[in-house]
Amino acid sequence: MNLLIEAMLDPIHLISEYARFPSVSTDPQFADGMRGARNYMVDKLKSLGFAVELVDTPRHPIILAERGGAHEDWPHIVIYGHYDVQPADPVEKWTSPPFAPEVRNGRLYGRGTADNKGPQGVQLAALARLLEKQPDLPLRITWLIEGEEEMGSPSFPEFLRQYRERLARADLILLSDTGSPNPEQVTITTALRGLIGFEVELTGPKVDLHSGVHGGAILNPIEALAKLCALLHTEDGRVNVPGFYDNVVEPQAWEREELKKLPTSEDAYQAFLGVKAFRSPRGYSPLEAVRFAPTLEFNGIGGGYQGAGSKTVIPSRAFVKITCRLVADQQPQEIYDLIVKTLQERCPVGVTELKFSQPEGGAAYLVVPPGRPNTPADQPATLAKAFKVADQAIAEAFGRAPLYLREGGSIPIIGQMKAVTGLDSLMIGLFMPEDNLHAPDESFHLGMLEKGVAAYERIFAELAHP
């Protein structure tokens, strides 16, 4: 047996070795780690018989690997993942070094073990096990692994434009970069919220002013900005921007019922967050709001003196960073334009300039499983089959059927891939809230890992046969 394939049959070893590479895409000092993670996956895919090419981008290359390219009649899937990770800071908060993976208490700890190297390892190990039994498996696979997901995938749109025709020949996209509530209950994600982010800068006087000499005569930019921000929500938590909700696709009755099966109560969720009370917008419970409703959040705000002690100035400028999570049919540019117009109309007279940065983000994504009241009549048969295959495989491996839920997070490239290639995505959640994504002591549950491998092995096997 090929030694590389033999190593892949042990998913814990596979993921541990992958997670040793500090592949932090946003920081140039981790260029060697990015290169190491990329080469590691290239070697693994080649050992499984994939033809691999590296697609250059202005920052980090995209791995494009293909299996069975000469067999146009075989079922064809695209698998998406990313080899980059978030920075490990604050490193001192980790129990073990972030890039020295360690198994403790039924978990594999290390940066990237859950997001997204662990789920990729599950898929690779499952395919390796299946190919050991069926070397001639009649399944075409295009595997895409990018290196800029944690930076917002800036190079991916251009890649999609260049490779659209090649990718559009596939039947569907398969990925595991979404979540599930616990190791016994897997969620198949049916929607991802879109994202739009930008910065607002407000200017008052032309320079910082002495607050004793000039205080009381002019509007303080921090006060003006705080008032503007406060006006962007109503008392009941709804976004107070005219037109913001006009195109929102509300959840179907079956989606609300499916959410009630989630093994998480509002009390448990509140305790997990460590808050005294919820404030969800009118018409949504807290658990509904984080999956079904759009948002407008302030992610950072500043102005004036930020150092130790005091400096009695009226600042010239103040700023706020805003992001909106969007749901199906809300268009990012339209929402941005509505917010800009609203802030301009509400801007106090004492403000001399209101500036907006260019928005960044992507549209929401929604797919409806087969057999639901709102399933599109023209849903491709291959997509419907994939959902049914995944349902059966997950039920067998985990002992219970998956839940079908929208997710509050955003993976903008999923919507982009749908828009450019026409392909829908089957998203199987393999990480959990306790996995500490983007935080110290990130980990991957070993029970989820092993059951995930079993489920994916059956999924690949069933998809190979029309």
C-alpha positions as CSV (number, residue, x, y, z in Angstrom):
1,M,0.0,0.0,0.0
2,N,1.1,3.6,-0.7
3,L,2.6,4.9,2.6
4,L,0.9,8.2,2.1
5,I,-2.5,6.6,1.7
6,E,-1.8,4.3,4.7
7,A,-1.1,7.4,6.8
8,M,-4.4,9.0,5.7
9,L,-6.3,6.0,7.1
10,D,-5.6,7.4,10.6
11,P,-7.5,10.7,10.6
12,I,-6.1,11.9,14.0
13,H,-2.5,11.6,12.7
14,L,-3.5,13.2,9.3
15,I,-5.1,16.2,11.0
16,S,-2.4,16.6,13.6
17,E,0.3,16.8,11.0
18,Y,-1.7,19.2,8.9
19,A,-2.4,21.4,11.9
20,R,1.3,21.7,12.8
21,F,1.8,24.2,10.0
22,P,1.1,27.8,11.2
23,S,-0.8,28.8,8.1
24,V,-1.9,32.2,9.1
25,S,-2.9,33.9,5.9
26,T,-3.2,37.4,7.1
27,D,0.3,37.7,8.6
28,P,3.3,37.7,6.1
29,Q,5.6,36.3,8.8
30,F,3.8,32.9,8.4
31,A,4.6,32.5,4.8
32,D,6.5,29.3,5.5
33,G,3.6,27.9,7.4
34,M,1.3,28.7,4.5
35,R,3.7,27.0,2.1
36,G,4.0,23.9,4.4
37,A,0.2,23.4,4.8
38,R,-0.3,23.8,1.0
39,N,2.4,21.3,0.1
40,Y,1.1,18.9,2.7
41,M,-2.3,18.8,1.1
42,V,-0.8,18.7,-2.4
43,D,1.1,15.5,-1.5
44,K,-1.9,13.9,0.1
45,L,-4.1,14.6,-2.9
46,K,-1.5,13.3,-5.4
47,S,-1.2,10.1,-3.4
48,L,-4.9,9.6,-3.9
49,G,-4.5,9.9,-7.6
50,F,-5.5,13.5,-8.1
51,A,-3.9,15.7,-10.8
52,V,-3.0,18.8,-8.8
53,E,-2.2,22.3,-9.9
54,L,-1.5,25.5,-7.9
55,V,-3.4,28.5,-9.2
56,D,-1.5,31.7,-8.5
57,T,-3.2,34.6,-6.8
58,P,-1.9,38.0,-5.6
59,R,-1.5,36.5,-2.1
60,H,-1.8,32.7,-1.5
61,P,-2.2,30.1,-4.3
62,I,-5.4,28.0,-4.6
63,I,-5.0,24.2,-4.7
64,L,-7.0,22.8,-7.7
65,A,-7.0,19.0,-7.7
66,E,-9.0,16.7,-10.0
67,R,-9.7,13.0,-10.1
68,G,-11.4,11.1,-12.9
69,G,-11.2,14.0,-15.4
70,A,-11.3,11.7,-18.4
71,H,-14.7,10.2,-17.4
72,E,-17.3,12.7,-18.4
73,D,-20.1,10.2,-17.6
74,W,-19.1,9.8,-13.9
75,P,-21.0,11.8,-11.3
76,H,-18.9,14.9,-10.5
77,I,-18.7,16.8,-7.2
78,V,-16.6,19.8,-6.1
79,I,-15.2,19.7,-2.5
80,Y,-14.3,23.1,-1.0
81,G,-12.1,23.8,2.0
82,H,-9.3,26.2,3.1
83,Y,-5.8,25.6,4.4
84,D,-5.4,29.0,6.1
85,V,-6.2,29.6,9.8
86,Q,-6.8,32.5,12.2
87,P,-3.9,34.0,14.2
88,A,-3.3,32.1,17.5
89,D,-3.2,35.2,19.6
90,P,-3.4,35.5,22.6
91,V,-1.0,32.6,22.7
92,E,-0.7,32.7,26.5
93,K,-4.3,31.7,26.8
94,W,-3.6,28.3,25.2
95,T,-3.3,25.2,27.4
96,S,-0.9,23.6,24.9
97,P,1.0,25.3,22.0
98,P,-1.4,26.2,19.2
99,F,0.7,24.6,16.5
100,A,1.7,21.5,18.4
101,P,-1.6,19.5,18.3
102,E,-2.3,17.4,21.3
103,V,-5.1,14.9,22.2
104,R,-6.7,15.5,25.6
105,N,-10.1,14.4,27.0
106,G,-11.5,13.2,23.7
107,R,-10.4,16.2,21.7
108,L,-7.6,17.1,19.4
109,Y,-6.4,20.6,20.3
110,G,-4.6,23.0,18.0
111,R,-5.3,26.0,15.7
112,G,-7.2,24.9,12.7
113,T,-8.2,21.5,14.0
114,A,-11.9,22.5,13.7
115,D,-11.7,25.3,11.2
116,N,-11.0,23.9,8.7
117,K,-8.2,21.3,8.7
118,G,-10.1,18.8,10.8
119,P,-13.1,18.5,8.5
120,Q,-10.8,18.3,5.5
121,G,-9.0,15.5,7.3
122,V,-12.3,13.7,7.8
123,Q,-13.1,13.9,4.1
124,L,-9.6,12.8,3.0
125,A,-9.5,9.8,5.4
126,A,-13.0,8.8,4.3
127,L,-12.0,8.9,0.6
128,A,-8.7,7.0,1.3
129,R,-10.6,4.2,3.1
130,L,-13.1,4.0,0.3
131,L,-10.4,4.0,-2.4
132,E,-8.5,1.2,-0.6
133,K,-11.6,-0.9,-1.1
134,Q,-12.6,0.5,-4.5
135,P,-9.6,1.9,-6.3
136,D,-11.7,2.5,-9.5
137,L,-14.5,4.3,-7.7
138,P,-16.5,5.9,-10.5
139,L,-16.7,9.4,-9.0
140,R,-15.1,12.6,-10.4
141,I,-13.9,15.0,-7.8
142,T,-12.6,18.5,-8.1
143,W,-11.1,19.5,-4.8
144,L,-10.6,23.3,-4.1
145,I,-8.6,24.4,-1.1
146,E,-7.9,28.1,-0.9
147,G,-5.5,30.0,1.3
148,E,-7.4,33.2,1.9
149,E,-10.7,32.2,3.5
150,E,-9.8,33.7,6.9
151,M,-9.0,37.0,5.0
152,G,-12.4,37.1,3.2
153,S,-11.3,35.2,0.1
154,P,-10.2,38.3,-1.9
155,S,-8.7,36.2,-4.7
156,F,-11.6,33.7,-5.1
157,P,-14.0,35.8,-7.3
158,E,-11.3,36.1,-10.0
159,F,-10.5,32.4,-9.7
160,L,-14.2,31.6,-10.2
161,R,-14.4,33.8,-13.3
162,Q,-11.3,32.1,-14.8
163,Y,-12.4,28.5,-14.0
164,R,-16.2,28.9,-14.3
165,E,-16.7,26.6,-17.2
166,R,-14.6,23.8,-15.7
167,L,-16.4,24.0,-12.3
168,A,-19.9,24.4,-13.8
169,R,-19.7,20.9,-15.3
170,A,-20.0,19.4,-11.8
171,D,-23.2,18.3,-10.1
172,L,-22.9,20.0,-6.7
173,I,-20.5,21.4,-4.1
174,L,-19.7,19.5,-0.9
175,L,-18.2,21.2,2.1
176,S,-17.8,20.9,5.9
177,D,-17.1,24.4,7.2
178,T,-20.3,24.8,9.2
179,G,-21.4,23.8,12.6
180,S,-23.5,21.3,14.6
181,P,-24.8,21.4,18.2
182,N,-23.1,18.3,19.6
183,P,-21.3,15.1,18.6
184,E,-24.6,13.2,18.4
185,Q,-26.6,15.7,16.4
186,V,-25.3,16.7,13.0
187,T,-26.8,19.7,11.2
188,I,-27.0,20.0,7.4
189,T,-26.8,23.7,6.8
190,T,-29.4,25.1,4.4
191,A,-28.5,28.8,4.4
192,L,-25.6,31.1,5.3
193,R,-26.0,34.7,6.0
194,G,-24.4,37.2,3.7
195,L,-22.0,39.9,5.0
196,I,-21.3,43.6,4.3
197,G,-18.7,45.5,6.2
198,F,-17.5,49.1,6.1
199,E,-16.2,51.9,8.2
200,V,-17.7,55.3,8.9
201,E,-15.6,58.3,9.8
202,L,-17.1,61.5,11.1
203,T,-15.2,64.8,11.2
204,G,-16.1,67.9,13.3
205,P,-13.4,70.6,13.9
206,K,-10.4,70.6,11.6
207,V,-8.0,69.7,14.4
208,D,-8.3,68.3,18.0
209,L,-9.3,71.1,20.3
210,H,-8.7,72.0,24.0
211,S,-11.9,70.9,25.8
212,G,-11.5,73.7,28.3
213,V,-11.0,76.5,25.8
214,H,-13.6,75.3,23.2
215,G,-15.8,72.8,25.1
216,G,-19.5,73.8,25.1
217,A,-19.3,75.7,21.8
218,I,-19.2,72.9,19.3
219,L,-20.6,69.4,18.8
220,N,-18.2,66.7,19.9
221,P,-17.7,64.2,17.0
222,I,-17.8,61.3,19.5
223,E,-21.2,62.4,20.8
224,A,-22.4,62.9,17.2
225,L,-21.3,59.5,16.2
226,A,-22.8,57.8,19.3
227,K,-26.1,59.4,18.5
228,L,-26.0,58.3,14.9
229,C,-25.2,54.7,16.0
230,A,-28.0,54.7,18.6
231,L,-30.5,55.7,15.9
232,L,-29.7,52.6,13.8
233,H,-31.7,50.3,16.0
234,T,-35.2,50.6,17.5
235,E,-35.9,49.8,21.2
236,D,-37.1,46.3,20.3
237,G,-33.8,45.5,18.5
238,R,-34.9,45.9,14.8
239,V,-32.5,47.7,12.4
240,N,-33.9,51.2,12.0
241,V,-33.0,51.8,8.4
242,P,-35.8,52.4,5.9
243,G,-36.0,49.5,3.4
244,F,-33.7,47.3,5.3
245,Y,-36.2,44.4,5.7
246,D,-38.0,44.8,2.3
247,N,-36.4,41.8,0.6
248,V,-36.0,39.5,3.6
249,V,-36.9,35.9,2.9
250,E,-38.7,34.8,6.1
251,P,-38.3,31.3,7.4
252,Q,-40.9,28.7,6.4
253,A,-43.0,27.0,9.1
254,W,-41.0,23.8,8.7
255,E,-37.8,25.7,9.4
256,R,-39.1,27.0,12.7
257,E,-40.3,23.5,13.6
258,E,-36.9,22.1,12.7
259,L,-35.2,24.7,15.0
260,K,-37.3,23.5,17.9
261,K,-35.6,20.1,17.6
262,L,-32.2,21.8,18.3
263,P,-30.9,20.3,21.6
264,T,-30.2,23.8,23.0
265,S,-32.6,25.8,25.2
266,E,-32.7,29.5,25.5
267,D,-31.6,29.3,29.1
268,A,-28.6,27.1,28.2
269,Y,-27.7,29.5,25.3
270,Q,-27.9,32.5,27.7
271,A,-25.7,30.7,30.2
272,F,-23.2,29.8,27.4
273,L,-23.0,33.4,26.3
274,G,-22.8,34.8,29.9
275,V,-25.4,37.5,29.4
276,K,-28.2,38.7,31.7
277,A,-30.8,39.0,29.0
278,F,-31.5,38.7,25.3
279,R,-32.6,41.4,22.9
280,S,-33.8,39.8,19.7
281,P,-35.7,41.8,17.1
282,R,-39.5,41.7,17.1
283,G,-40.8,38.6,15.5
284,Y,-37.9,36.3,16.3
285,S,-36.9,34.4,19.4
286,P,-33.2,34.6,20.3
287,L,-32.4,31.2,18.7
288,E,-34.4,32.2,15.6
289,A,-32.7,35.6,15.4
290,V,-29.2,34.2,15.0
291,R,-30.2,32.0,12.1
292,F,-33.1,33.7,10.3
293,A,-32.8,37.4,10.9
294,P,-30.5,40.1,9.4
295,T,-28.4,42.2,11.7
296,L,-26.4,45.5,11.9
297,E,-23.6,45.4,14.4
298,F,-20.9,47.8,15.6
299,N,-17.6,45.9,15.7
300,G,-15.3,48.7,16.8
301,I,-15.6,52.4,17.7
302,G,-13.0,55.0,18.5
303,G,-12.0,58.7,18.6
304,G,-9.9,61.0,20.7
305,Y,-7.2,60.0,23.2
306,Q,-6.8,56.3,23.9
307,G,-3.7,56.2,26.1
308,A,-3.2,56.0,29.8
309,G,-4.5,58.8,32.0
310,S,-6.4,61.6,30.4
311,K,-5.9,64.2,27.6
312,T,-8.6,66.8,27.7
313,V,-9.3,67.2,24.0
314,I,-12.4,67.4,21.7
315,P,-11.3,65.1,18.9
316,S,-11.4,66.1,15.3
317,R,-12.6,62.7,14.2
318,A,-14.4,59.6,15.4
319,F,-15.1,56.3,13.6
320,V,-17.1,53.2,13.8
321,K,-16.8,49.8,12.1
322,I,-20.1,48.3,11.0
323,T,-21.0,44.9,9.6
324,C,-24.4,43.5,8.6
325,R,-25.3,39.9,8.4
326,L,-27.8,39.5,5.6
327,V,-30.3,36.8,4.7
328,A,-31.5,35.5,1.3
329,D,-32.5,38.2,-1.3
330,Q,-30.9,41.0,0.6
331,Q,-28.2,42.4,-1.7
332,P,-25.1,43.7,0.0
333,Q,-24.7,46.8,-2.2
334,E,-28.3,47.8,-1.8
335,I,-28.1,47.5,2.0
336,Y,-24.9,49.5,2.1
337,D,-26.5,52.3,0.0
338,L,-29.5,52.3,2.3
339,I,-27.4,52.7,5.4
340,V,-25.2,55.4,3.8
341,K,-28.4,57.4,2.8
342,T,-29.9,57.0,6.3
343,L,-26.7,58.2,8.0
344,Q,-26.4,61.1,5.7
345,E,-30.0,62.2,6.3
346,R,-29.6,61.9,10.1
347,C,-26.2,63.5,10.3
348,P,-26.2,66.5,12.8
349,V,-25.5,70.0,11.4
350,G,-22.3,70.3,13.4
351,V,-20.6,67.5,11.5
352,T,-18.3,68.8,8.7
353,E,-17.7,65.5,6.9
354,L,-19.1,62.0,6.9
355,K,-16.9,59.5,5.0
356,F,-17.6,55.8,4.2
357,S,-15.1,53.2,3.2
358,Q,-15.8,50.8,0.3
359,P,-17.9,47.9,1.4
360,E,-16.6,44.3,1.5
361,G,-18.5,41.1,1.8
362,G,-20.8,38.8,-0.1
363,A,-24.4,37.7,-0.6
364,A,-26.4,35.2,1.5
365,Y,-27.0,31.7,0.3
366,L,-30.1,29.5,0.6
367,V,-30.8,26.0,-0.6
368,V,-34.0,24.0,0.2
369,P,-33.7,20.3,0.9
370,P,-36.0,18.0,-1.2
371,G,-39.5,17.3,-0.1
372,R,-40.1,20.6,1.6
373,P,-43.1,22.9,0.7
374,N,-40.8,25.5,-0.7
375,T,-38.5,23.1,-2.6
376,P,-38.0,24.5,-6.2
377,A,-39.8,22.5,-8.8
378,D,-36.7,22.5,-11.0
379,Q,-34.3,21.3,-8.3
380,P,-31.6,19.1,-10.0
381,A,-32.0,15.4,-9.4
382,T,-28.4,15.1,-8.5
383,L,-28.7,17.6,-5.7
384,A,-31.9,16.0,-4.3
385,K,-30.1,12.6,-4.4
386,A,-27.1,14.1,-2.5
387,F,-29.3,15.4,0.3
388,K,-31.0,12.0,0.6
389,V,-27.6,10.1,0.6
390,A,-26.2,12.5,3.3
391,D,-29.4,12.1,5.4
392,Q,-29.1,8.3,5.4
393,A,-25.3,8.2,5.9
394,I,-25.5,10.6,8.8
395,A,-28.4,8.8,10.4
396,E,-26.4,5.5,10.2
397,A,-23.1,6.9,11.5
398,F,-24.5,9.2,14.3
399,G,-27.6,7.2,15.3
400,R,-30.0,10.0,14.5
401,A,-31.2,11.9,11.4
402,P,-29.6,15.3,10.7
403,L,-31.3,18.6,11.4
404,Y,-31.8,21.0,8.4
405,L,-31.1,24.6,9.7
406,R,-30.0,27.9,8.5
407,E,-26.7,29.1,10.0
408,G,-25.9,32.6,11.2
409,G,-22.3,32.7,9.9
410,S,-21.1,33.7,6.5
411,I,-19.0,32.0,3.9
412,P,-19.4,34.6,1.1
413,I,-17.7,32.4,-1.6
414,I,-20.6,29.9,-1.3
415,G,-23.0,32.4,-2.7
416,Q,-20.4,33.5,-5.2
417,M,-20.0,29.9,-6.5
418,K,-23.8,29.6,-6.9
419,A,-24.0,32.9,-8.8
420,V,-21.0,32.1,-11.1
421,T,-21.3,28.3,-11.6
422,G,-25.0,27.7,-10.9
423,L,-24.0,24.9,-8.4
424,D,-25.7,24.4,-5.1
425,S,-23.9,23.3,-1.9
426,L,-24.4,20.4,0.5
427,M,-23.0,21.7,3.8
428,I,-22.4,19.1,6.6
429,G,-21.5,20.6,10.0
430,L,-18.6,19.0,11.7
431,F,-17.5,21.6,14.3
432,M,-19.4,22.6,17.5
433,P,-19.7,25.8,19.7
434,E,-17.4,24.2,22.3
435,D,-14.6,23.8,19.6
436,N,-13.5,27.5,20.2
437,L,-13.1,28.5,16.6
438,H,-10.9,31.6,16.2
439,A,-10.2,31.4,20.0
440,P,-7.6,29.9,22.3
441,D,-7.7,26.1,22.8
442,E,-9.5,25.4,19.5
443,S,-10.2,21.7,19.3
444,F,-12.0,19.0,17.3
445,H,-14.1,16.4,19.0
446,L,-12.8,12.9,18.3
447,G,-16.3,11.3,18.3
448,M,-17.4,13.8,15.6
449,L,-14.2,12.9,13.7
450,E,-14.7,9.2,13.7
451,K,-18.4,9.2,12.9
452,G,-17.8,11.9,10.3
453,V,-15.3,9.6,8.5
454,A,-17.9,6.8,8.5
455,A,-20.6,9.1,7.2
456,Y,-18.4,10.6,4.4
457,E,-17.2,7.2,3.3
458,R,-20.8,6.2,2.6
459,I,-21.6,9.5,1.0
460,F,-18.8,9.2,-1.5
461,A,-19.7,5.6,-2.2
462,E,-23.4,6.4,-2.8
463,L,-22.7,9.5,-4.9
464,A,-20.5,7.4,-7.2
465,H,-23.5,5.4,-8.4
466,P,-26.2,7.3,-10.3
